[in-house]
Amino acid sequence: METLDENAGVISASKVTGTNVYNTEGDLLGEIHDVMLDKRSGRIAYAIMSFGGFLGIGEQYHPLPWATLKYDTRQGGYVVGLTREQLQGAPTFALTDSPAWGDRAYETRIHDYYKTAPYWGV
Amino acid sequence: METLDENAGVISASKVTGTNVYNTEGDLLGEIHDVMLDKRSGRIAYAIMSFGGFLGIGEQYHPLPWATLKYDTRQGGYVVGLTREQLQGAPTFALTDSPAWGDRAYETRIHDYYKTAPYWGV
């Protein structure tokens, strides 16, 4: 787990990766596995949160719209306003899956689930 | 060096990292070391291109505004419209430096050098 400098609005993708994700109750939900970037618009699309599994085996991934993540200096990680139960129904994929990045129908379902505005505008 | 899927507008930061950067003459300039993200605006700020050095020792870094990079499928890497000579005068830092990310004066100098619009808008 990395500890980010909370004052830096501009942070490196390599530091975001590995940061823990908690919910507002303080439960550890997972950690950031990667960050998805939209080349054309220049926008950060998703943080990919890994959860479950052990040493990478059986891990699953939730694509979290970037706007859902708030950095919490006290926790030293990101906080999302989701219970474990809410996450259980959230879009997920396995390492062997190829999510349909760039497919607006697929991506709209992600944003609808989290009730966030799509990063590509509407 | 990674080969990116040119059809995917949405790509992972971990795949961008390690991708070669060429100029329009086909000269290898360096490779992407990391990606800088602006947390607040949700925008991709810079690709950090490493160059020089050997096995990480003596390496230097150029922050390239994200908009300067075009992916070229033929080259299997990013192409920037800069000669080696133009890059020699470009903003650079060493691994031991702490660039003033988020400092608009510092960042404006980077964007001015590359004649790109600042990612934070004007």
gemmi code that builds the backbone of each chain (N, CA, C; Angstrom):
import gemmi

chains = {
    "A": [
        ("MET", (0.833, -1.210, 0.000), (0.000, 0.000, 0.000), (0.862, 1.251, 0.000)),
        ("GLU", (0.529, 2.182, -0.850), (1.257, 3.444, -0.931), (0.527, 4.500, -0.113)),
        ("THR", (1.254, 5.443, 0.419), (0.618, 6.598, 1.037), (0.838, 7.794, 0.118)),
        ("LEU", (-0.240, 8.399, -0.277), (-0.149, 9.510, -1.224), (0.022, 10.825, -0.493)),
        ("ASP", (0.616, 11.761, -1.186), (0.714, 13.119, -0.657), (-0.614, 13.814, -0.942)),
        ("GLU", (-1.352, 14.065, 0.121), (-2.706, 14.589, -0.049), (-2.749, 15.993, -0.640)),
        ("ASN", (-1.592, 16.682, -0.581), (-1.577, 18.047, -1.112), (-1.388, 18.081, -2.624)),
        ("ALA", (-0.886, 17.008, -3.152), (-0.598, 16.989, -4.577), (-1.855, 16.639, -5.344)),
        ("GLY", (-2.382, 17.600, -6.077), (-3.527, 17.300, -6.925), (-3.101, 16.460, -8.107)),
        ("VAL", (-1.812, 16.540, -8.458), (-1.286, 15.803, -9.607), (-0.426, 14.658, -9.081)),
        ("ILE", (-0.852, 13.447, -9.354), (-0.211, 12.266, -8.785), (0.103, 11.267, -9.891)),
        ("SER", (1.053, 10.409, -9.637), (1.444, 9.462, -10.679), (0.576, 8.211, -10.606)),
        ("ALA", (0.306, 7.649, -11.778), (-0.487, 6.424, -11.860), (0.170, 5.308, -11.057)),
        ("SER", (1.502, 5.291, -11.029), (2.193, 4.211, -10.315), (2.005, 4.317, -8.810)),
        ("LYS", (1.726, 5.555, -8.317), (1.460, 5.698, -6.880), (0.005, 5.400, -6.537)),
        ("VAL", (-0.882, 5.705, -7.465), (-2.300, 5.374, -7.239), (-2.454, 3.852, -7.145)),
        ("THR", (-1.728, 3.163, -8.006), (-1.770, 1.694, -8.020), (-1.224, 1.162, -6.698)),
        ("GLY", (-1.974, 0.264, -6.106), (-1.557, -0.297, -4.821), (-2.193, 0.387, -3.627)),
        ("THR", (-2.882, 1.507, -3.856), (-3.523, 2.218, -2.747), (-4.791, 1.480, -2.322)),
        ("ASN", (-4.981, 1.368, -1.019), (-6.169, 0.691, -0.487), (-7.441, 1.485, -0.731)),
        ("VAL", (-8.548, 0.776, -0.827), (-9.864, 1.389, -0.982), (-10.749, 0.930, 0.173)),
        ("TYR", (-11.342, 1.878, 0.862), (-12.219, 1.609, 1.997), (-13.608, 2.139, 1.704)),
        ("ASN", (-14.592, 1.652, 2.457), (-15.889, 2.314, 2.404), (-16.005, 3.274, 3.600)),
        ("THR", (-17.111, 3.989, 3.669), (-17.234, 5.025, 4.704), (-17.314, 4.441, 6.115)),
        ("GLU", (-17.567, 3.118, 6.208), (-17.534, 2.463, 7.530), (-16.114, 2.056, 7.917)),
        ("GLY", (-15.171, 2.266, 6.990), (-13.786, 1.899, 7.290), (-13.439, 0.477, 6.912)),
        ("ASP", (-14.370, -0.250, 6.258), (-14.067, -1.609, 5.796), (-13.122, -1.541, 4.599)),
        ("LEU", (-12.119, -2.378, 4.592), (-11.225, -2.484, 3.436), (-11.953, -3.233, 2.331)),
        ("LEU", (-12.104, -2.589, 1.179), (-12.821, -3.215, 0.058), (-11.859, -3.878, -0.924)),
        ("GLY", (-10.678, -3.315, -1.083), (-9.726, -3.846, -2.054), (-8.608, -2.848, -2.250)),
        ("GLU", (-7.876, -2.990, -3.346), (-6.846, -1.997, -3.645), (-6.821, -1.699, -5.129)),
        ("ILE", (-6.263, -0.542, -5.455), (-6.230, -0.124, -6.858), (-5.200, -0.969, -7.599)),
        ("HIS", (-5.684, -1.622, -8.648), (-4.851, -2.522, -9.439), (-4.269, -1.805, -10.656)),
        ("ASP", (-5.063, -0.887, -11.219), (-4.627, -0.172, -12.418), (-5.553, 1.029, -12.623)),
        ("VAL", (-5.210, 1.876, -13.568), (-6.019, 3.047, -13.894), (-6.285, 3.022, -15.391)),
        ("MET", (-7.535, 3.205, -15.792), (-7.886, 3.212, -17.213), (-7.970, 4.656, -17.702)),
        ("LEU", (-7.344, 4.901, -18.843), (-7.225, 6.250, -19.393), (-7.958, 6.325, -20.725)),
        ("ASP", (-8.693, 7.388, -20.942), (-9.339, 7.589, -22.235), (-8.417, 8.464, -23.075)),
        ("LYS", (-7.760, 7.824, -24.043), (-6.730, 8.518, -24.826), (-7.267, 9.778, -25.493)),
        ("ARG", (-8.434, 9.630, -26.127), (-8.926, 10.724, -26.968), (-9.335, 11.948, -26.168)),
        ("SER", (-10.128, 11.754, -25.125), (-10.620, 12.913, -24.369), (-9.581, 13.407, -23.364)),
        ("GLY", (-8.570, 12.594, -23.110), (-7.568, 12.978, -22.110), (-8.074, 12.846, -20.686)),
        ("ARG", (-9.145, 12.075, -20.511), (-9.728, 11.935, -19.170), (-9.381, 10.596, -18.527)),
        ("ILE", (-9.306, 10.630, -17.197), (-9.119, 9.412, -16.435), (-10.481, 8.726, -16.378)),
        ("ALA", (-10.553, 7.498, -16.839), (-11.845, 6.832, -16.945), (-12.194, 6.061, -15.664)),
        ("TYR", (-11.379, 5.087, -15.283), (-11.688, 4.230, -14.139), (-10.449, 3.933, -13.314)),
        ("ALA", (-10.695, 3.687, -12.044), (-9.713, 3.000, -11.229), (-10.181, 1.548, -11.180)),
        ("ILE", (-9.288, 0.631, -11.440), (-9.633, -0.789, -11.383), (-9.266, -1.294, -9.994)),
        ("MET", (-10.303, -1.642, -9.215), (-10.069, -2.122, -7.861), (-10.067, -3.649, -7.845)),
        ("SER", (-9.004, -4.226, -7.332), (-8.947, -5.686, -7.202), (-9.464, -6.085, -5.836)),
        ("PHE", (-10.069, -7.260, -5.757), (-10.584, -7.749, -4.478), (-10.660, -9.278, -4.544)),
        ("GLY", (-10.674, -9.871, -3.384), (-10.751, -11.331, -3.333), (-9.448, -11.934, -3.813)),
        ("GLY", (-9.415, -13.235, -3.910), (-8.230, -13.922, -4.396), (-7.096, -13.881, -3.392)),
        ("PHE", (-6.000, -14.524, -3.756), (-4.837, -14.587, -2.889), (-3.614, -14.601, -3.785)),
        ("LEU", (-2.724, -13.651, -3.565), (-1.521, -13.506, -4.396), (-1.884, -13.478, -5.887)),
        ("GLY", (-2.975, -12.792, -6.192), (-3.338, -12.624, -7.597), (-4.196, -13.741, -8.162)),
        ("ILE", (-4.313, -14.870, -7.445), (-5.095, -16.002, -7.957), (-6.551, -15.860, -7.509)),
        ("GLY", (-7.472, -15.908, -8.471), (-8.885, -15.791, -8.153), (-9.340, -14.368, -7.930)),
        ("GLU", (-8.443, -13.410, -8.187), (-8.805, -12.015, -7.995), (-9.889, -11.586, -8.981)),
        ("GLN", (-10.742, -10.694, -8.500), (-11.750, -10.096, -9.354), (-11.503, -8.591, -9.367)),
        ("TYR", (-12.117, -7.936, -10.348), (-11.865, -6.507, -10.519), (-13.165, -5.745, -10.695)),
        ("HIS", (-13.270, -4.625, -10.019), (-14.364, -3.686, -10.217), (-13.818, -2.445, -10.910)),
        ("PRO", (-14.394, -2.060, -12.044), (-14.042, -0.751, -12.600), (-14.838, 0.331, -11.859)),
        ("LEU", (-14.152, 1.191, -11.139), (-14.818, 2.278, -10.404), (-14.629, 3.581, -11.160)),
        ("PRO", (-15.734, 4.250, -11.516), (-15.569, 5.561, -12.148), (-14.653, 6.427, -11.275)),
        ("TRP", (-13.715, 7.094, -11.907), (-12.700, 7.870, -11.186), (-13.322, 8.814, -10.169)),
        ("ALA", (-14.473, 9.407, -10.540), (-15.119, 10.398, -9.672), (-15.647, 9.794, -8.370)),
        ("THR", (-15.759, 8.473, -8.276), (-16.273, 7.873, -7.033), (-15.223, 7.875, -5.919)),
        ("LEU", (-13.950, 8.064, -6.274), (-12.862, 7.938, -5.298), (-12.522, 9.262, -4.635)),
        ("LYS", (-12.536, 9.261, -3.321), (-12.076, 10.422, -2.557), (-10.887, 9.961, -1.729)),
        ("TYR", (-9.811, 10.746, -1.754), (-8.655, 10.346, -0.955), (-8.858, 10.790, 0.487)),
        ("ASP", (-8.616, 9.902, 1.418), (-8.784, 10.205, 2.835), (-7.421, 10.086, 3.520)),
        ("THR", (-6.939, 11.213, 4.009), (-5.582, 11.213, 4.573), (-5.525, 10.417, 5.874)),
        ("ARG", (-6.622, 10.392, 6.625), (-6.632, 9.684, 7.894), (-6.490, 8.178, 7.652)),
        ("GLN", (-7.235, 7.706, 6.665), (-7.176, 6.282, 6.318), (-5.915, 5.951, 5.522)),
        ("GLY", (-5.373, 6.977, 4.837), (-4.252, 6.686, 3.943), (-4.683, 5.867, 2.748)),
        ("GLY", (-5.896, 6.122, 2.296), (-6.404, 5.375, 1.139), (-7.619, 6.081, 0.567)),
        ("TYR", (-8.171, 5.477, -0.462), (-9.373, 6.037, -1.055), (-10.604, 5.533, -0.311)),
        ("VAL", (-11.610, 6.398, -0.279), (-12.879, 6.026, 0.338), (-13.968, 6.154, -0.716)),
        ("VAL", (-14.791, 5.123, -0.827), (-15.949, 5.173, -1.716), (-17.209, 4.978, -0.880)),
        ("GLY", (-18.275, 5.630, -1.272), (-19.521, 5.599, -0.509), (-20.363, 4.381, -0.846)),
        ("LEU", (-19.814, 3.190, -0.647), (-20.509, 1.955, -1.024), (-20.378, 0.941, 0.100)),
        ("THR", (-21.467, 0.255, 0.383), (-21.374, -0.859, 1.331), (-20.850, -2.080, 0.581)),
        ("ARG", (-20.424, -3.084, 1.336), (-19.996, -4.338, 0.711), (-21.142, -4.935, -0.100)),
        ("GLU", (-22.372, -4.796, 0.404), (-23.537, -5.368, -0.274), (-23.760, -4.664, -1.622)),
        ("GLN", (-23.608, -3.327, -1.630), (-23.783, -2.605, -2.895), (-22.745, -3.048, -3.918)),
        ("LEU", (-21.529, -3.284, -3.443), (-20.463, -3.700, -4.358), (-20.719, -5.091, -4.933)),
        ("GLN", (-21.442, -5.929, -4.165), (-21.655, -7.294, -4.645), (-22.415, -7.341, -5.964)),
        ("GLY", (-23.264, -6.342, -6.211), (-23.994, -6.311, -7.470), (-23.320, -5.477, -8.542)),
        ("ALA", (-22.144, -4.952, -8.240), (-21.481, -4.016, -9.159), (-20.812, -4.749, -10.320)),
        ("PRO", (-20.617, -4.048, -11.437), (-19.921, -4.656, -12.577), (-18.550, -5.173, -12.145)),
        ("THR", (-18.223, -6.353, -12.604), (-16.980, -7.012, -12.200), (-16.429, -7.797, -13.387)),
        ("PHE", (-15.132, -8.031, -13.350), (-14.547, -8.899, -14.374), (-13.367, -9.646, -13.774)),
        ("ALA", (-12.979, -10.733, -14.431), (-11.821, -11.515, -13.998), (-10.638, -11.163, -14.890)),
        ("LEU", (-9.443, -11.551, -14.467), (-8.234, -11.210, -15.219), (-8.276, -11.758, -16.637)),
        ("THR", (-8.955, -12.888, -16.811), (-9.018, -13.518, -18.134), (-10.106, -12.895, -19.019)),
        ("ASP", (-10.932, -12.023, -18.454), (-11.960, -11.345, -19.246), (-11.344, -10.165, -19.990)),
        ("SER", (-12.011, -9.765, -21.053), (-11.614, -8.550, -21.767), (-12.788, -7.589, -21.757)),
        ("PRO", (-12.842, -6.713, -20.763), (-13.974, -5.781, -20.707), (-14.037, -4.944, -21.984)),
        ("ALA", (-15.232, -4.553, -22.361), (-15.446, -3.838, -23.618), (-15.166, -2.345, -23.450)),
        ("TRP", (-13.899, -2.018, -23.108), (-13.529, -0.614, -22.947), (-13.815, 0.136, -24.242)),
        ("GLY", (-14.391, 1.290, -24.117), (-14.706, 2.088, -25.298), (-16.098, 1.797, -25.844)),
        ("ASP", (-16.720, 0.693, -25.401), (-18.092, 0.366, -25.795), (-19.012, 1.158, -24.865)),
        ("ARG", (-19.688, 2.140, -25.423), (-20.473, 3.047, -24.592), (-21.611, 2.343, -23.864)),
        ("ALA", (-22.162, 1.297, -24.438), (-23.250, 0.577, -23.762), (-22.711, -0.079, -22.493)),
        ("TYR", (-21.552, -0.757, -22.624), (-20.921, -1.388, -21.463), (-20.555, -0.335, -20.425)),
        ("GLU", (-19.966, 0.740, -20.889), (-19.488, 1.755, -19.947), (-20.633, 2.538, -19.301)),
        ("THR", (-21.729, 2.702, -20.045), (-22.882, 3.385, -19.465), (-23.454, 2.581, -18.302)),
        ("ARG", (-23.428, 1.241, -18.427), (-23.918, 0.402, -17.325), (-23.076, 0.616, -16.066)),
        ("ILE", (-21.767, 0.778, -16.250), (-20.886, 1.029, -15.095), (-21.273, 2.350, -14.424)),
        ("HIS", (-21.394, 3.392, -15.242), (-21.705, 4.707, -14.673), (-23.104, 4.743, -14.074)),
        ("ASP", (-24.049, 4.051, -14.703), (-25.403, 3.988, -14.145), (-25.374, 3.324, -12.773)),
        ("TYR", (-24.588, 2.263, -12.664), (-24.544, 1.539, -11.389), (-24.089, 2.456, -10.259)),
        ("TYR", (-23.077, 3.257, -10.554), (-22.510, 4.125, -9.511), (-23.154, 5.519, -9.479)),
        ("LYS", (-24.117, 5.738, -10.394), (-24.801, 7.030, -10.469), (-23.809, 8.182, -10.635)),
        ("THR", (-22.837, 7.970, -11.530), (-21.861, 9.017, -11.847), (-22.062, 9.462, -13.282)),
        ("ALA", (-21.682, 10.702, -13.558), (-21.757, 11.210, -14.934), (-20.636, 10.563, -15.745)),
        ("PRO", (-20.926, 10.060, -16.955), (-19.877, 9.451, -17.780), (-18.740, 10.452, -18.015)),
        ("TYR", (-17.501, 9.953, -17.989), (-16.342, 10.837, -18.162), (-16.293, 11.443, -19.554)),
        ("TRP", (-16.993, 10.819, -20.516), (-16.959, 11.343, -21.888), (-17.998, 12.427, -22.140)),
        ("GLY", (-18.725, 12.836, -21.079), (-19.751, 13.858, -21.258), (-21.017, 13.245, -21.813)),
        ("VAL", (-22.103, 13.993, -21.788), (-23.373, 13.438, -22.288), (-24.048, 14.387, -23.266)),
    ],
    "B": [
        ("MET", (9.051, -3.158, -23.953), (8.105, -2.325, -24.705), (6.786, -3.048, -24.891)),
        ("GLU", (5.703, -2.360, -24.641), (4.374, -2.934, -24.813), (3.829, -2.548, -26.178)),
        ("THR", (3.009, -3.390, -26.746), (2.282, -3.004, -27.950), (0.822, -2.798, -27.560)),
        ("LEU", (0.339, -1.619, -27.844), (-1.022, -1.285, -27.431), (-2.013, -1.697, -28.503)),
        ("ASP", (-3.230, -1.936, -28.088), (-4.321, -2.185, -29.022), (-4.793, -0.827, -29.522)),
        ("GLU", (-4.520, -0.578, -30.794), (-4.805, 0.745, -31.352), (-6.290, 1.065, -31.410)),
        ("ASN", (-7.122, 0.013, -31.329), (-8.560, 0.263, -31.419), (-9.152, 0.713, -30.096)),
        ("ALA", (-8.447, 0.437, -29.038), (-8.985, 0.753, -27.720), (-8.683, 2.205, -27.385)),
        ("GLY", (-9.718, 3.027, -27.346), (-9.512, 4.397, -26.911), (-9.229, 4.448, -25.425)),
        ("VAL", (-9.686, 3.431, -24.705), (-9.512, 3.368, -23.254), (-8.438, 2.318, -22.950)),
        ("ILE", (-7.338, 2.766, -22.385), (-6.177, 1.906, -22.174), (-5.708, 2.014, -20.733)),
        ("SER", (-5.018, 0.999, -20.274), (-4.590, 1.020, -18.876), (-3.248, 1.735, -18.747)),
        ("ALA", (-3.093, 2.425, -17.630), (-1.844, 3.133, -17.351), (-0.672, 2.160, -17.361)),
        ("SER", (-0.900, 0.933, -16.909), (0.209, -0.019, -16.850), (0.663, -0.442, -18.246)),
        ("LYS", (-0.232, -0.353, -19.237), (0.179, -0.673, -20.612), (0.858, 0.513, -21.283)),
        ("VAL", (0.426, 1.716, -20.933), (1.075, 2.912, -21.487), (2.526, 2.948, -21.020)),
        ("THR", (2.735, 2.600, -19.754), (4.072, 2.586, -19.178), (4.924, 1.545, -19.898)),
        ("GLY", (6.082, 1.941, -20.320), (6.972, 1.037, -21.035), (6.893, 1.161, -22.544)),
        ("THR", (5.908, 1.933, -23.032), (5.761, 2.117, -24.478), (6.842, 3.076, -24.996)),
        ("ASN", (7.435, 2.723, -26.130), (8.463, 3.574, -26.726), (7.884, 4.861, -27.270)),
        ("VAL", (8.724, 5.899, -27.296), (8.354, 7.191, -27.870), (9.356, 7.519, -28.979)),
        ("TYR", (8.827, 7.816, -30.150), (9.646, 8.155, -31.320), (9.326, 9.575, -31.760)),
        ("ASN", (10.221, 10.150, -32.557), (9.837, 11.391, -33.229), (9.384, 11.059, -34.652)),
        ("THR", (8.977, 12.081, -35.374), (8.404, 11.818, -36.708), (9.453, 11.295, -37.694)),
        ("GLU", (10.735, 11.446, -37.349), (11.800, 10.864, -38.196), (12.030, 9.389, -37.866)),
        ("GLY", (11.339, 8.909, -36.845), (11.513, 7.503, -36.469), (12.621, 7.281, -35.460)),
        ("ASP", (13.241, 8.359, -34.968), (14.268, 8.213, -33.926), (13.610, 7.834, -32.604)),
        ("LEU", (14.183, 6.877, -31.915), (13.701, 6.514, -30.581), (14.149, 7.586, -29.594)),
        ("LEU", (13.182, 8.212, -28.914), (13.511, 9.285, -27.970), (13.594, 8.776, -26.537)),
        ("GLY", (12.784, 7.790, -26.219), (12.772, 7.285, -24.851), (11.574, 6.374, -24.678)),
        ("GLU", (11.170, 6.138, -23.435), (9.971, 5.343, -23.217), (9.162, 5.929, -22.064)),
        ("ILE", (7.883, 5.589, -22.046), (7.001, 6.129, -21.007), (7.325, 5.457, -19.678)),
        ("HIS", (7.661, 6.276, -18.710), (8.048, 5.797, -17.387), (6.849, 5.782, -16.436)),
        ("ASP", (5.957, 6.763, -16.603), (4.798, 6.882, -15.711), (3.800, 7.863, -16.328)),
        ("VAL", (2.627, 7.949, -15.742), (1.600, 8.869, -16.217), (1.150, 9.710, -15.023)),
        ("MET", (1.084, 11.025, -15.197), (0.649, 11.910, -14.119), (-0.824, 12.244, -14.307)),
        ("LEU", (-1.578, 12.126, -13.217), (-3.030, 12.296, -13.240), (-3.422, 13.490, -12.389)),
        ("ASP", (-4.325, 14.306, -12.885), (-4.837, 15.416, -12.084), (-6.103, 14.941, -11.390)),
        ("LYS", (-5.979, 14.688, -10.103), (-7.087, 14.090, -9.346), (-8.370, 14.902, -9.472)),
        ("ARG", (-8.251, 16.224, -9.267), (-9.461, 17.051, -9.169), (-10.223, 17.156, -10.478)),
        ("SER", (-9.512, 17.467, -11.562), (-10.216, 17.658, -12.834), (-10.521, 16.325, -13.511)),
        ("GLY", (-9.878, 15.256, -13.060), (-10.079, 13.966, -13.708), (-9.365, 13.860, -15.041)),
        ("ARG", (-8.386, 14.740, -15.259), (-7.691, 14.734, -16.545), (-6.300, 14.110, -16.444)),
        ("ILE", (-5.890, 13.522, -17.554), (-4.531, 12.994, -17.659), (-3.613, 14.186, -17.912)),
        ("ALA", (-2.628, 14.380, -17.072), (-1.806, 15.580, -17.172), (-0.585, 15.364, -18.075)),
        ("TYR", (0.270, 14.411, -17.718), (1.520, 14.212, -18.464), (1.838, 12.740, -18.605)),
        ("ALA", (2.556, 12.451, -19.672), (3.290, 11.192, -19.748), (4.722, 11.550, -19.388)),
        ("ILE", (5.302, 10.789, -18.483), (6.692, 11.029, -18.099), (7.568, 10.119, -18.954)),
        ("MET", (8.370, 10.743, -19.825), (9.243, 9.976, -20.712), (10.638, 9.904, -20.123)),
        ("SER", (11.144, 8.703, -19.955), (12.513, 8.540, -19.471), (13.461, 8.460, -20.656)),
        ("PHE", (14.667, 8.939, -20.461), (15.672, 8.869, -21.530), (17.058, 8.889, -20.890)),
        ("GLY", (18.028, 8.410, -21.659), (19.400, 8.382, -21.152), (19.520, 7.375, -20.033)),
        ("GLY", (20.683, 7.343, -19.436), (20.904, 6.422, -18.321), (21.000, 4.985, -18.781)),
        ("PHE", (21.264, 4.097, -17.838), (21.389, 2.676, -18.138), (20.849, 1.919, -16.944)),
        ("LEU", (19.905, 1.057, -17.184), (19.242, 0.296, -16.117), (18.765, 1.208, -14.991)),
        ("GLY", (18.245, 2.363, -15.388), (17.673, 3.267, -14.394), (18.671, 4.232, -13.777)),
        ("ILE", (19.968, 4.010, -13.993), (20.973, 4.892, -13.377), (21.279, 6.044, -14.328)),
        ("GLY", (21.168, 7.262, -13.817), (21.448, 8.437, -14.626), (20.311, 8.831, -15.545)),
        ("GLU", (19.166, 8.146, -15.377), (18.029, 8.464, -16.224), (17.503, 9.867, -15.941)),
        ("GLN", (17.006, 10.503, -17.001), (16.345, 11.790, -16.874), (14.913, 11.625, -17.374)),
        ("TYR", (14.081, 12.598, -17.019), (12.662, 12.489, -17.349), (12.151, 13.788, -17.954)),
        ("HIS", (11.397, 13.658, -19.005), (10.673, 14.781, -19.601), (9.193, 14.614, -19.300)),
        ("PRO", (8.545, 15.605, -18.695), (7.073, 15.554, -18.624), (6.498, 16.033, -19.959)),
        ("LEU", (5.832, 15.148, -20.669), (5.219, 15.506, -21.960), (3.723, 15.699, -21.769)),
        ("PRO", (3.196, 16.877, -22.123), (1.734, 17.032, -22.047), (1.064, 15.886, -22.814)),
        ("TRP", (0.065, 15.301, -22.200), (-0.600, 14.119, -22.760), (-0.996, 14.320, -24.219)),
        ("ALA", (-1.444, 15.544, -24.544), (-1.929, 15.829, -25.890), (-0.824, 15.775, -26.948)),
        ("THR", (0.452, 15.782, -26.541), (1.531, 15.733, -27.540), (1.720, 14.329, -28.119)),
        ("LEU", (1.178, 13.316, -27.439), (1.431, 11.922, -27.842), (0.379, 11.407, -28.806)),
        ("LYS", (0.835, 10.888, -29.915), (-0.061, 10.208, -30.862), (0.423, 8.778, -30.967)),
        ("TYR", (-0.493, 7.822, -30.888), (-0.073, 6.431, -31.011), (0.054, 6.060, -32.476)),
        ("ASP", (1.140, 5.432, -32.835), (1.395, 5.025, -34.211), (1.487, 3.506, -34.260)),
        ("THR", (0.526, 2.892, -34.950), (0.465, 1.433, -34.948), (1.637, 0.830, -35.716)),
        ("ARG", (2.112, 1.529, -36.727), (3.214, 0.998, -37.534), (4.475, 0.899, -36.680)),
        ("GLN", (4.720, 1.977, -35.918), (5.892, 2.001, -35.045), (5.662, 1.158, -33.788)),
        ("GLY", (4.406, 0.966, -33.423), (4.136, 0.282, -32.161), (4.547, 1.131, -30.974)),
        ("GLY", (4.392, 2.427, -31.124), (4.766, 3.319, -30.029), (4.159, 4.695, -30.240)),
        ("TYR", (4.454, 5.589, -29.333), (3.960, 6.959, -29.471), (4.913, 7.764, -30.332)),
        ("VAL", (4.345, 8.702, -31.064), (5.137, 9.608, -31.883), (4.864, 11.034, -31.418)),
        ("VAL", (5.918, 11.794, -31.218), (5.778, 13.210, -30.890), (6.499, 14.016, -31.963)),
        ("GLY", (5.967, 15.175, -32.265), (6.519, 16.008, -33.328), (7.669, 16.872, -32.856)),
        ("LEU", (8.725, 16.240, -32.360), (9.860, 16.972, -31.787), (11.163, 16.369, -32.295)),
        ("THR", (12.090, 17.228, -32.639), (13.421, 16.718, -32.974), (14.195, 16.500, -31.673)),
        ("ARG", (15.285, 15.757, -31.765), (16.136, 15.556, -30.597), (16.636, 16.908, -30.061)),
        ("GLU", (16.898, 17.828, -30.984), (17.416, 19.138, -30.589), (16.348, 19.922, -29.807)),
        ("GLN", (15.110, 19.843, -30.271), (14.031, 20.535, -29.549), (13.878, 19.974, -28.145)),
        ("LEU", (14.030, 18.664, -28.026), (13.888, 18.030, -26.709), (15.013, 18.438, -25.767)),
        ("GLN", (16.187, 18.764, -26.328), (17.320, 19.093, -25.451), (17.048, 20.316, -24.576)),
        ("GLY", (16.202, 21.232, -25.077), (15.887, 22.411, -24.274), (14.613, 22.259, -23.449)),
        ("ALA", (14.017, 21.075, -23.509), (12.711, 20.867, -22.861), (12.848, 20.684, -21.356)),
        ("PRO", (11.789, 20.984, -20.611), (11.809, 20.772, -19.163), (12.174, 19.329, -18.839)),
        ("THR", (13.026, 19.163, -17.874), (13.528, 17.833, -17.520), (13.727, 17.758, -16.012)),
        ("PHE", (13.711, 16.561, -15.480), (14.035, 16.393, -14.064), (14.702, 15.037, -13.863)),
        ("ALA", (15.386, 14.911, -12.741), (16.033, 13.642, -12.392), (15.169, 12.916, -11.366)),
        ("LEU", (15.451, 11.649, -11.151), (14.644, 10.846, -10.235), (14.662, 11.429, -8.818)),
        ("THR", (15.759, 12.075, -8.452), (15.898, 12.635, -7.111), (15.218, 14.004, -6.985)),
        ("ASP", (14.792, 14.570, -8.117), (14.087, 15.855, -8.062), (12.625, 15.640, -7.679)),
        ("SER", (12.010, 16.688, -7.163), (10.568, 16.669, -6.899), (9.917, 17.785, -7.701)),
        ("PRO", (9.480, 17.465, -8.914), (8.850, 18.515, -9.726), (7.650, 19.109, -8.998)),
        ("ALA", (7.392, 20.377, -9.255), (6.333, 21.105, -8.543), (4.974, 20.836, -9.181)),
        ("TRP", (4.564, 19.557, -9.153), (3.249, 19.207, -9.704), (2.168, 20.014, -8.994)),
        ("GLY", (1.260, 20.544, -9.763), (0.181, 21.332, -9.187), (0.518, 22.815, -9.103)),
        ("ASP", (1.805, 23.147, -9.270), (2.230, 24.559, -9.288), (2.010, 25.068, -10.710)),
        ("ARG", (1.023, 25.950, -10.843), (0.643, 26.368, -12.192), (1.753, 27.090, -12.927)),
        ("ALA", (2.636, 27.788, -12.215), (3.740, 28.491, -12.886), (4.684, 27.461, -13.512)),
        ("TYR", (5.038, 26.429, -12.740), (5.901, 25.361, -13.258), (5.227, 24.655, -14.428)),
        ("GLU", (3.962, 24.344, -14.247), (3.266, 23.570, -15.287), (3.002, 24.395, -16.550)),
        ("THR", (2.794, 25.704, -16.356), (2.585, 26.558, -17.525), (3.849, 26.583, -18.387)),
        ("ARG", (5.026, 26.545, -17.744), (6.275, 26.512, -18.517), (6.356, 25.249, -19.370)),
        ("ILE", (5.881, 24.142, -18.835), (5.895, 22.890, -19.612), (4.987, 23.030, -20.836)),
        ("HIS", (3.762, 23.520, -20.585), (2.814, 23.630, -21.698), (3.261, 24.676, -22.713)),
        ("ASP", (3.858, 25.762, -22.234), (4.370, 26.777, -23.160), (5.448, 26.173, -24.054)),
        ("TYR", (6.328, 25.359, -23.451), (7.420, 24.786, -24.233), (6.883, 23.960, -25.393)),
        ("TYR", (5.852, 23.180, -25.117), (5.307, 22.290, -26.146), (4.157, 22.926, -26.922)),
        ("LYS", (3.831, 24.177, -26.579), (2.749, 24.895, -27.258), (1.448, 24.091, -27.217)),
        ("THR", (1.143, 23.539, -26.053), (-0.115, 22.816, -25.864), (-0.992, 23.585, -24.874)),
        ("ALA", (-2.288, 23.416, -24.998), (-3.225, 24.047, -24.069), (-3.129, 23.322, -22.724)),
        ("PRO", (-3.029, 24.059, -21.613), (-2.968, 23.397, -20.302), (-4.181, 22.496, -20.097)),
        ("TYR", (-3.962, 21.322, -19.497), (-5.048, 20.361, -19.296), (-6.109, 20.894, -18.341)),
        ("TRP", (-5.742, 21.900, -17.518), (-6.703, 22.426, -16.542), (-7.584, 23.527, -17.121)),
        ("GLY", (-7.444, 23.791, -18.419), (-8.240, 24.843, -19.039), (-7.640, 26.205, -18.743)),
        ("VAL", (-8.101, 27.203, -19.458), (-7.543, 28.555, -19.239), (-8.629, 29.600, -19.022)),
    ],
}
model = gemmi.Model(1)
for chain_id, residues in chains.items():
    chain = gemmi.Chain(chain_id)
    for i, (resn, *xyz) in enumerate(residues, 1):
        res = gemmi.Residue()
        res.name, res.seqid = resn, gemmi.SeqId(i, " ")
        for name, pos in zip(("N", "CA", "C"), xyz):
            atom = gemmi.Atom()
            atom.name, atom.element = name, gemmi.Element(name[0])
            atom.pos, atom.b_iso = gemmi.Position(*pos), 0.0
            res.add_atom(atom)
        chain.add_residue(res)
    model.add_chain(chain)
structure = gemmi.Structure()
structure.add_model(model)
structure.setup_entities()
